[in-house]
Amino acid sequence: MNPNLTRRGFLAASAALGAATLLPLRASAQTAPLLLRATRHTLDVDGRAATVFRLANSAGGSGLVLNPGERFRVDLTNDLDIETIIHWHGQIPPNEQDGVPDMPAPMLRSGEVRSYDYAPISGTFWMHSHVPVQEMQLLAAPLIVRSAADLTADRQEVVMFLHDFSFRPAEEVLAEITGTAAMAGMDHSAATTGAPAGGMAMGGMSMPMGGMAMGGMAMGGMAMDLNDFDFDAYLANDRTLGDPEVVAVENGGRVRLRVINASAATVFWIDTGLVEGRLVAVDGHPVQPLTGRRFGVAMAQRLDIELDLPKGASAFPLLALREGARERTGIILAAPGAEVARLEGLGDTPHPAFDTDLAQESALRAVTPLPTRPVDRMEMVMLSGSMQPYVWAINGKTWGNHQPITATSGQRVELMFHNMSMMAHPMHLHGHVFQVVAIGNRRFAGAMRDTVYVPPMASVTIAIDAGEAARWMLHCHHMAHLASGMMTEFAVSA
Ligand SMILES: [Cu+2]
């Protein structure tokens, strides 16, 4: 056993991702690369078998855990019979290792092994295929980079990895959401060429424009669109509430919950129930602690929530509630001797929409903000689109017709996202960590992030110090929006 590990640390390692996900922890400098395989895997979803993708570590579990100071030195093997490529979401590798098809590296052929090596940022991260239909079929996993404080802290680490899941092929799900048969069969091209040629067919979508049919909610007299697809199941660590993961915790112990929303198209509220939580990091980056029992998390975002469990032989459900609907998923923390009651996968009433007024984002303050300096470049980034036809654009253009947003390496750039549409967009920038610096006209020293949620008709400004001179993707992390072309590039020149 690793002598560096405290007893709690060992508990944490054992419980965090389940025994199968546990990687051997190394006490000394790493000698061999970590192994990661893109492969297939069978899940049991409410008693029904489902074949999905998996990013498997050397122990056969999902994802990677790195120790403090350890490099992200990974050999990725494509064990699939199709091409794939993996993006290290929120990390800042050299651009050639970023994992977007042909941007610049090609996808991995079947059987190909590719090596990655960079200094990682510590915190709660994840990795996923940058091909939307593959991400939707769970080719995604946690990437946890521990800090020195994580190893010495007297607390248990628990990961909650969230996904929306359909038994139907992802191509079919995308085609139904977008209302176009042309989308079916898009795989590689979805991430690189954007919208299919020709018009978008109108079939498949029953929702009227701006309608309330499926997931609409009224907002200031207007109708916003929330959920445009009803998935078959909502998963937390690959399981539903019908058979949830039960994590053994210490009586009265402290837990650091690492929530990762790997959903294709679902925003969740994390409900800590009777236990008050302390939100201590978003997207892997520390924020000044914010207490509460409900925190929202959009697609691709992460939350680190600390929980001080009350003493007693109790069970503590940690639920993820689908916004604008009754579905929920989650895991259960159980102290020794606790009785674990069965929970329904449907709540009594629909859960509210997330952060329409940006109240949560407004309350976040970075622990380590960007240094204050003059802004060299300010750009407005318009987000637009509609359900019918299902087209989403950045500055009026879809990927392939896009106009890059440009900067020079080292410049301080501010991007003001202005959402002119009735759906929210979680906007993700590759290769950079940015700071939220304004909501509407109100400036503040907000959170450091890699994915920011921009609700309908709102504006959010982020500040970035432009990094490596390269083409970096900037896109919406709603998979159907991305697949229909809601992507541009942040083109940094030397
Ligand atoms: Cu979007």
Boltz pocket constraint, residues with backbone or C-beta under 6 A from the ligand:
constraints:
  - pocket:
      binder: B
      contacts: [[A, 392], [A, 424], [A, 425], [A, 426], [A, 476], [A, 477], [A, 478], [A, 481], [A, 482], [A, 486]]
      max_distance: 6.0
